[in-house]
């Protein structure tokens, strides 16, 4: 499966970011979404596989799915 084949309303690449920056980028992206819209976030950092679900729980937003493809981890988040 290719990330490009997954429908989403907004795409954000959080690769190459450290510490709080991925979450700052996610927060900025979520600000422009309307309820029910989806955000696709991608990163090369394996640690985010547990951090992004925790972020979604804290923000009370739905993580629709996550996975790995072409050495990138992806997260489909719905506002």
C-alpha positions in Angstrom: 0.0 0.0 0.0 1.2 3.5 -0.8 0.6 6.5 1.5 -0.6 8.3 -1.6 -3.5 5.9 -2.0 -5.0 6.7 1.5 -7.5 9.6 1.2 -7.0 12.5 3.6 -7.9 16.2 3.7 -4.5 17.4 4.8 -0.9 15.9 4.7 1.9 16.9 7.0 5.4 15.5 6.9 6.9 15.4 10.4 10.1 13.6 9.4 13.4 15.1 10.5 11.9 16.8 13.5 12.8 16.1 17.2 11.3 16.5 20.6 8.2 18.6 20.7 8.4 19.8 17.1 6.4 16.9 15.6 3.6 17.7 18.0 3.8 21.4 17.3 3.4 20.7 13.6 0.5 18.3 14.2 -1.2 21.0 16.4 -0.8 23.6 13.7 -2.2 21.2 11.1 -5.2 20.3 13.2 -6.0 24.0 13.7 -7.1 24.2 10.0 -9.2 21.0 9.9 -12.9 21.0 10.4 -14.6 18.3 12.5 -14.7 15.0 10.6 -11.8 15.9 8.3 -8.6 13.8 8.3 -4.9 14.5 8.6 -2.2 12.2 7.3 1.1 12.6 9.2 4.3 10.8 8.1 7.6 10.3 9.8 10.7 8.2 9.6 10.9 8.0 13.4 9.8 4.6 14.9 9.3 6.2 18.4 6.3 8.1 17.1 4.4 4.8 16.7 3.6 5.0 20.4 3.8 8.8 20.8 1.2 9.7 18.2 -1.5 7.4 19.7 -0.9 9.0 23.1 -1.1 12.4 21.5 -4.4 11.6 20.0 -5.8 10.2 23.3 -4.7 13.4 25.1 -6.3 15.6 22.5 -9.4 13.4 22.4 -9.1 13.0 18.6 -9.4 9.7 16.7 -6.5 7.8 15.3 -8.1 6.0 12.4 -5.1 4.0 11.5 -1.3 3.8 11.5 1.2 1.7 9.7 4.5 1.5 7.9 5.3 1.7 4.2 8.6 2.4 2.3 10.5 3.0 5.6 8.0 5.7 6.7 5.4 5.5 9.4 2.1 7.0 8.8 -0.8 8.1 11.0 -4.3 8.9 9.8 -6.0 11.2 12.3 -9.6 12.4 12.3 -10.6 15.6 14.1 
